[in-house]
Amino acid sequence: MDSYGGAGGGDIFTLIIGIVVALVMIAGMWKMFSKAGEPGWASIIPFYNAYVLFKITWGSGIKFLLLLIPIANFVILIMTQIKLAKAFGKSTGFAVGLILLSPIFYVILGFDSSEYLGVPVTTVTQNN
């Protein structure tokens, strides 16, 4: 006779880890938004936090609606993380960290000494 009484214990562990990761990410985003002059509480409101993130990185929060476009949303999210790193004076390597390990790098960005520099401006050079 087999007993499966303890088989569901992993579910609780996974739930706790998920909650901890979410709380860490919210704390990092709260501080990051505050540095950028936006309300920190925006980090806990679904969709509004994406709006504020796009406002910080693109200058227009409404551009977060571009995430509704399949396949393009993946590229736009990568571009957003790169622009976010530049908005706080960080390197492209830091942007790679934001792309791959967002919760950790949001905390670093929120709690380090970097300052919000404003919306990154892309310049186009022409060769004559």
MDTraj code that builds the backbone (N, CA, C; nanometers):
import mdtraj as md
import numpy as np

residues = "MET ASP SER TYR GLY GLY ALA GLY GLY GLY ASP ILE PHE THR LEU ILE ILE GLY ILE VAL VAL ALA LEU VAL MET ILE ALA GLY MET TRP LYS MET PHE SER LYS ALA GLY GLU PRO GLY TRP ALA SER ILE ILE PRO PHE TYR ASN ALA TYR VAL LEU PHE LYS ILE THR TRP GLY SER GLY ILE LYS PHE LEU LEU LEU LEU ILE PRO ILE ALA ASN PHE VAL ILE LEU ILE MET THR GLN ILE LYS LEU ALA LYS ALA PHE GLY LYS SER THR GLY PHE ALA VAL GLY LEU ILE LEU LEU SER PRO ILE PHE TYR VAL ILE LEU GLY PHE ASP SER SER GLU TYR LEU GLY VAL PRO VAL THR THR VAL THR GLN ASN ASN".split()
xyz = np.array([
    [0.0842, -0.1166, 0.0000],
    [0.0000, 0.0000, 0.0000],
    [0.0896, 0.1240, 0.0000],
    [0.0683, 0.2115, -0.0946],
    [0.1469, 0.3343, -0.1049],
    [0.0751, 0.4488, -0.0356],
    [0.1553, 0.5364, 0.0192],
    [0.0991, 0.6545, 0.0838],
    [0.1495, 0.7790, 0.0122],
    [0.0589, 0.8610, -0.0327],
    [0.0950, 0.9837, -0.1025],
    [0.0629, 1.1066, -0.0188],
    [0.0591, 1.0902, 0.1103],
    [0.0225, 1.1989, 0.2003],
    [0.1148, 1.3194, 0.1928],
    [0.2435, 1.2986, 0.1679],
    [0.3389, 1.4100, 0.1629],
    [0.3710, 1.4544, 0.0221],
    [0.2999, 1.4039, -0.0759],
    [0.3326, 1.4330, -0.2154],
    [0.3069, 1.5779, -0.2541],
    [0.2209, 1.6471, -0.1836],
    [0.1883, 1.7851, -0.2207],
    [0.2719, 1.8900, -0.1508],
    [0.3705, 1.8504, -0.0730],
    [0.4521, 1.9452, 0.0026],
    [0.5314, 2.0407, -0.0846],
    [0.5675, 1.9980, -0.2031],
    [0.6431, 2.0844, -0.2940],
    [0.5632, 2.2034, -0.3417],
    [0.4327, 2.1891, -0.3473],
    [0.3478, 2.2992, -0.3918],
    [0.3573, 2.4187, -0.2976],
    [0.3589, 2.3930, -0.1694],
    [0.3676, 2.5011, -0.0709],
    [0.5038, 2.5684, -0.0791],
    [0.6090, 2.4874, -0.0934],
    [0.7439, 2.5417, -0.1060],
    [0.7543, 2.6319, -0.2294],
    [0.7004, 2.5864, -0.3413],
    [0.7022, 2.6651, -0.4645],
    [0.6233, 2.7945, -0.4472],
    [0.5105, 2.7876, -0.3802],
    [0.4295, 2.9063, -0.3550],
    [0.5060, 3.0078, -0.2705],
    [0.5723, 2.9616, -0.1663],
    [0.6488, 3.0519, -0.0791],
    [0.7620, 3.1180, -0.1569],
    [0.8339, 3.0409, -0.2373],
    [0.9427, 3.0968, -0.3189],
    [0.8867, 3.2010, -0.4157],
    [0.7743, 3.1726, -0.4780],
    [0.7119, 3.2675, -0.5702],
    [0.6719, 3.3969, -0.5017],
    [0.6169, 3.3864, -0.3823],
    [0.5773, 3.5060, -0.3066],
    [0.7000, 3.5881, -0.2680],
    [0.8067, 3.5214, -0.2257],
    [0.9298, 3.5928, -0.1883],
    [0.9879, 3.6660, -0.3089],
    [0.9942, 3.5994, -0.4235],
    [1.0466, 3.6630, -0.5451],
    [0.9599, 3.7828, -0.5832],
    [0.8283, 3.7687, -0.5751],
    [0.7381, 3.8795, -0.6081],
    [0.7583, 3.9973, -0.5133],
    [0.7723, 3.9710, -0.3844],
    [0.7927, 4.0790, -0.2872],
    [0.9261, 4.1501, -0.3080],
    [1.0298, 4.0736, -0.3400],
    [1.1610, 4.1333, -0.3675],
    [1.1529, 4.2221, -0.4911],
    [1.0858, 4.1739, -0.5951],
    [1.0717, 4.2518, -0.7182],
    [0.9907, 4.3791, -0.6930],
    [0.8848, 4.3692, -0.6162],
    [0.8038, 4.4868, -0.5834],
    [0.8862, 4.5887, -0.5060],
    [0.9667, 4.5427, -0.4106],
    [1.0507, 4.6349, -0.3322],
    [1.1497, 4.7079, -0.4223],
    [1.2126, 4.6347, -0.5135],
    [1.3067, 4.6966, -0.6062],
    [1.2397, 4.7960, -0.6989],
    [1.1233, 4.7582, -0.7522],
    [1.0508, 4.8491, -0.8414],
    [1.0016, 4.9718, -0.7650],
    [0.9592, 4.9544, -0.6405],
    [0.9113, 5.0663, -0.5585],
    [1.0206, 5.1721, -0.5472],
    [1.1418, 5.1279, -0.5100],
    [1.2541, 5.2209, -0.4950],
    [1.2936, 5.2808, -0.6301],
    [1.2918, 5.1995, -0.7346],
    [1.3282, 5.2458, -0.8680],
    [1.2298, 5.3525, -0.9156],
    [1.1009, 5.3289, -0.8974],
    [1.0002, 5.4273, -0.9364],
    [1.0167, 5.5557, -0.8558],
    [1.0457, 5.5426, -0.7277],
    [1.0650, 5.6606, -0.6430],
    [1.1834, 5.7435, -0.6906],
    [1.2917, 5.6778, -0.7295],
    [1.4083, 5.7485, -0.7830],
    [1.3732, 5.8265, -0.9088],
    [1.2826, 5.7721, -0.9880],
    [1.2447, 5.8345, -1.1145],
    [1.1353, 5.9398, -1.0962],
    [1.0967, 5.9658, -0.9721],
    [0.9956, 6.0675, -0.9465],
    [0.8529, 6.0197, -0.9645],
    [0.8352, 5.8910, -0.9728],
    [0.7017, 5.8321, -0.9862],
    [0.6605, 5.7745, -0.8508],
    [0.5310, 5.7541, -0.8287],
    [0.4883, 5.6976, -0.7000],
    [0.5341, 5.5524, -0.6855],
    [0.5945, 5.5211, -0.5718],
    [0.6428, 5.3856, -0.5478],
    [0.5314, 5.2833, -0.5434],
    [0.4148, 5.3240, -0.4932],
    [0.3029, 5.2300, -0.4822],
    [0.2577, 5.1784, -0.6182],
    [0.2999, 5.2433, -0.7260],
    [0.2623, 5.1974, -0.8597],
    [0.3163, 5.0573, -0.8873],
    [0.4200, 5.0172, -0.8154],
    [0.4798, 4.8856, -0.8382],
    [0.3879, 4.7709, -0.7979],
    [0.2866, 4.7979, -0.7168],
    [0.1983, 4.6895, -0.6718],
    [0.0676, 4.6812, -0.7505],
    [0.0475, 4.7718, -0.8442],
    [-0.0761, 4.7726, -0.9227],
    [-0.0495, 4.7095, -1.0596],
    [-0.1103, 4.5936, -1.0884],
    [-0.0895, 4.5309, -1.2192],
    [-0.1303, 4.6246, -1.3332],
    [-0.0614, 4.6180, -1.4412],
    [-0.0772, 4.6986, -1.5621],
    [-0.0315, 4.8424, -1.5411],
    [-0.0670, 4.9024, -1.4272],
    [-0.0206, 5.0392, -1.4017],
    [0.1305, 5.0407, -1.3817],
    [0.1859, 4.9341, -1.3212],
    [0.3309, 4.9304, -1.3049],
    [0.4008, 4.9211, -1.4408],
    [0.3415, 4.8518, -1.5363],
    [0.3975, 4.8470, -1.6718],
    [0.3876, 4.9842, -1.7374],
    [0.2749, 5.0522, -1.7147],
    [0.2571, 5.1878, -1.7674],
    [0.3669, 5.2804, -1.7149],
    [0.3927, 5.2756, -1.5850],
    [0.4949, 5.3617, -1.5238],
    [0.6340, 5.3231, -1.5734],
    [0.6610, 5.1937, -1.5860],
    [0.7906, 5.1489, -1.6372],
    [0.8139, 5.2023, -1.7784],
    [0.7120, 5.1971, -1.8619],
    [0.7255, 5.2486, -1.9981],
    [0.7365, 5.4011, -1.9980],
    [0.6711, 5.4660, -1.9048],
    [0.6824, 5.6119, -1.8928],
    [0.8254, 5.6515, -1.8567],
    [0.8878, 5.5743, -1.7682],
    [1.0256, 5.6010, -1.7266],
    [1.1230, 5.5766, -1.8416],
    [1.0988, 5.4720, -1.9196],
    [1.1954, 5.4324, -2.0219],
    [1.1677, 5.4903, -2.1601],
    [1.0433, 5.5029, -2.1981],
    [1.0085, 5.5485, -2.3325],
    [0.9568, 5.6923, -2.3354],
    [0.9216, 5.7465, -2.2203],
    [0.8688, 5.8824, -2.2156],
    [0.7176, 5.8875, -2.2273],
    [0.6577, 5.7801, -2.2747],
    [0.5129, 5.7726, -2.2881],
    [0.4667, 5.6376, -2.2342],
    [0.3878, 5.6423, -2.1295],
    [0.3414, 5.5189, -2.0686],
    [0.2473, 5.4392, -2.1559],
    [0.1752, 5.5065, -2.2423],
    [0.0754, 5.4388, -2.3248],
    [0.1401, 5.3397, -2.4211],
    [0.2696, 5.3535, -2.4427],
    [0.3400, 5.2615, -2.5319],
    [0.3424, 5.1191, -2.4773],
    [0.3051, 5.1008, -2.3501],
    [0.3020, 4.9649, -2.2956],
    [0.1971, 4.8804, -2.3669],
    [0.1047, 4.9435, -2.4374],
    [0.0055, 4.8682, -2.5146],
    [0.0702, 4.7912, -2.6296],
    [0.1935, 4.8289, -2.6654],
    [0.2662, 4.7542, -2.7678],
    [0.2926, 4.6102, -2.7243],
    [0.2833, 4.5852, -2.5946],
    [0.3033, 4.4492, -2.5445],
    [0.1918, 4.3546, -2.5886],
    [0.0838, 4.4087, -2.6393],
    [-0.0274, 4.3257, -2.6860],
    [-0.0015, 4.2658, -2.8241],
    [0.1052, 4.3104, -2.8901],
    [0.1376, 4.2611, -3.0238],
    [0.2241, 4.1354, -3.0099],
    [0.1725, 4.0217, -3.0548],
    [0.2501, 3.8983, -3.0421],
    [0.3854, 3.9080, -3.1130],
    [0.4823, 3.8416, -3.0605],
    [0.6207, 3.8344, -3.1066],
    [0.6922, 3.9678, -3.0882],
    [0.6307, 4.0779, -3.1292],
    [0.6920, 4.2097, -3.1115],
    [0.7071, 4.2422, -2.9632],
    [0.6177, 4.1900, -2.8801],
    [0.6256, 4.2196, -2.7364],
    [0.7563, 4.1700, -2.6751],
    [0.8077, 4.0600, -2.7247],
    [0.9349, 4.0074, -2.6761],
    [1.0483, 4.1059, -2.7051],
    [1.0523, 4.1566, -2.8266],
    [1.1551, 4.2536, -2.8670],
    [1.1383, 4.3835, -2.7893],
    [1.0156, 4.4279, -2.7718],
    [0.9887, 4.5535, -2.7005],
    [1.0309, 4.5426, -2.5541],
    [1.0074, 4.4283, -2.4915],
    [1.0501, 4.4099, -2.3524],
    [1.2023, 4.4153, -2.3396],
    [1.2727, 4.3547, -2.4339],
    [1.4194, 4.3606, -2.4322],
    [1.4661, 4.5045, -2.4496],
    [1.4063, 4.5758, -2.5447],
    [1.4427, 4.7164, -2.5669],
    [1.4119, 4.8009, -2.4435],
    [1.3030, 4.7703, -2.3760],
    [1.2661, 4.8442, -2.2549],
    [1.3699, 4.8242, -2.1452],
    [1.4168, 4.7025, -2.1276],
    [1.5177, 4.6771, -2.0242],
    [1.6491, 4.7486, -2.0574],
    [1.6860, 4.7523, -2.1848],
    [1.8073, 4.8242, -2.2261],
    [1.7910, 4.9729, -2.1986],
    [1.6755, 5.0286, -2.2337],
    [1.6496, 5.1708, -2.2093],
    [1.6422, 5.2009, -2.0593],
    [1.5916, 5.1070, -1.9807],
    [1.5852, 5.1258, -1.8360],
    [1.7259, 5.1354, -1.7774],
    [1.8143, 5.0484, -1.8222],
    [1.9533, 5.0538, -1.7750],
    [2.0158, 5.1882, -1.8106],
    [1.9944, 5.2354, -1.9323],
    [2.0505, 5.3644, -1.9746],
    [1.9881, 5.4805, -1.8977],
    [1.8606, 5.4692, -1.8636],
    [1.7926, 5.5764, -1.7899],
    [1.8527, 5.5964, -1.6516],
    [1.9174, 5.4934, -1.5993],
    [1.9819, 5.5034, -1.4689],
    [2.1343, 5.5053, -1.4808],
    [2.1857, 5.5272, -1.6024],
    [2.3297, 5.5387, -1.6234],
    [2.4050, 5.4079, -1.6155],
    [2.3393, 5.2987, -1.6436],
    [2.4029, 5.1667, -1.6361],
    [2.4452, 5.1199, -1.7754],
    [2.5307, 5.0186, -1.7775],
    [2.5866, 4.9674, -1.9022],
    [2.4924, 4.8674, -1.9698],
    [2.5314, 4.8272, -2.0904],
    [2.4554, 4.7258, -2.1622],
    [2.4640, 4.5916, -2.0896],
    [2.5762, 4.5661, -2.0237],
    [2.5894, 4.4435, -1.9445],
    [2.4865, 4.4377, -1.8329],
    [2.4609, 4.5515, -1.7705],
    [2.3575, 4.5583, -1.6671],
    [2.2207, 4.5318, -1.7295],
    [2.2014, 4.5809, -1.8523],
    [2.0747, 4.5570, -1.9226],
    [2.0539, 4.4078, -1.9466],
    [2.1614, 4.3367, -1.9781],
    [2.1512, 4.1911, -1.9959],
    [2.1060, 4.1269, -1.8645],
    [2.1590, 4.1756, -1.7531],
    [2.1147, 4.1271, -1.6227],
    [1.9675, 4.1554, -1.5990],
    [1.9217, 4.2741, -1.6392],
    [1.7795, 4.3076, -1.6261],
    [1.6932, 4.2132, -1.7092],
    [1.7424, 4.1766, -1.8265],
    [1.6662, 4.0883, -1.9145],
    [1.6583, 3.9474, -1.8560],
    [1.7699, 3.8971, -1.8048],
    [1.7755, 3.7577, -1.7603],
    [1.7318, 3.7365, -1.6156],
    [1.7595, 3.8325, -1.5285],
    [1.7300, 3.8181, -1.3856],
    [1.6642, 3.9450, -1.3320],
    [1.5506, 3.9788, -1.3863],
    [1.4837, 4.1048, -1.3520],
    [1.4654, 4.1284, -1.2027],
    [1.4138, 4.0335, -1.1253],
    [1.3914, 4.0640, -0.9829],
    [1.5186, 4.1078, -0.9105],
    [1.6282, 4.0403, -0.9376],
    [1.7541, 4.0738, -0.8704],
    [1.8047, 4.2103, -0.9154],
    [1.8013, 4.2360, -1.0446],
    [1.8558, 4.3608, -1.0958],
    [1.7645, 4.4800, -1.0680],
    [1.6342, 4.4574, -1.0512],
    [1.5463, 4.5662, -1.0068],
    [1.5829, 4.6087, -0.8649],
    [1.6155, 4.5113, -0.7797],
    [1.6572, 4.5431, -0.6430],
    [1.7891, 4.6202, -0.6451],
    [1.8837, 4.5746, -0.7256],
    [2.0116, 4.6456, -0.7364],
    [1.9880, 4.7876, -0.7841],
    [1.9068, 4.8033, -0.8875],
    [1.8790, 4.9356, -0.9434],
    [1.8062, 5.0243, -0.8432],
    [1.7169, 4.9661, -0.7672],
    [1.6406, 5.0435, -0.6705],
    [1.7203, 5.0872, -0.5494],
    [1.8103, 5.0026, -0.5026],
    [1.8789, 5.0300, -0.3772],
    [2.0232, 5.0774, -0.3926],
    [2.0764, 5.0835, -0.5149],
    [2.2131, 5.1344, -0.5293],
    [2.2117, 5.2869, -0.5361],
    [2.3270, 5.3455, -0.5589],
    [2.3387, 5.4919, -0.5543],
    [2.3112, 5.5594, -0.6883],
    [2.2725, 5.4832, -0.7896],
    [2.2483, 5.5436, -0.9208],
    [2.1281, 5.6373, -0.9164],
    [2.1308, 5.7356, -1.0052],
    [2.0225, 5.8331, -1.0138],
    [1.9536, 5.8208, -1.1485],
    [1.8274, 5.8577, -1.1500],
    [1.7509, 5.8576, -1.2744],
    [1.7970, 5.9750, -1.3592],
    [1.8420, 5.9461, -1.4812],
    [1.8947, 6.0488, -1.5703],
    [1.7905, 6.1010, -1.6682],
    [1.6767, 6.0395, -1.6721],
    [1.5720, 6.0790, -1.7654],
    [1.5572, 5.9768, -1.8762],
    [1.4630, 6.0025, -1.9644],
    [1.4357, 5.9117, -2.0754],
    [1.5565, 5.9114, -2.1687],
    [1.6116, 5.7923, -2.1981],
    [1.7266, 5.7869, -2.2885],
    [1.6892, 5.8362, -2.4278],
    [1.7745, 5.9193, -2.4831],
    [1.7518, 5.9736, -2.6168],
    [1.8435, 5.9005, -2.7130],
    [1.7852, 5.8487, -2.8192],
    [1.8670, 5.7829, -2.9207],
    [1.9006, 5.8847, -3.0278],
    [2.0246, 5.8865, -3.0666],
    [2.0682, 5.9817, -3.1684],
    [2.1002, 5.9074, -3.2962],
    [2.0698, 5.9708, -3.4061],
    [2.0973, 5.9142, -3.5373],
    [2.2036, 6.0007, -3.6022],
    [2.3096, 5.9369, -3.6460],
    [2.4153, 6.0116, -3.7140],
    [2.4110, 5.9801, -3.8617],
    [2.4380, 6.0806, -3.9398],
    [2.4390, 6.0636, -4.0846],
    [2.5800, 6.0859, -4.1351],
    [2.6207, 6.0003, -4.2252],
    [2.7504, 6.0171, -4.2898],
    [2.7293, 6.0858, -4.4226],
    [2.7903, 6.1993, -4.4393],
    [2.7759, 6.2729, -4.5657],
    [2.8949, 6.2497, -4.6535],
])
top = md.Topology()
chain = top.add_chain()
for i, resn in enumerate(residues, 1):
    res = top.add_residue(resn, chain, resSeq=i)
    for name in ("N", "CA", "C"):
        top.add_atom(name, md.element.get_by_symbol(name[0]), res)
traj = md.Trajectory(xyz[None], top)
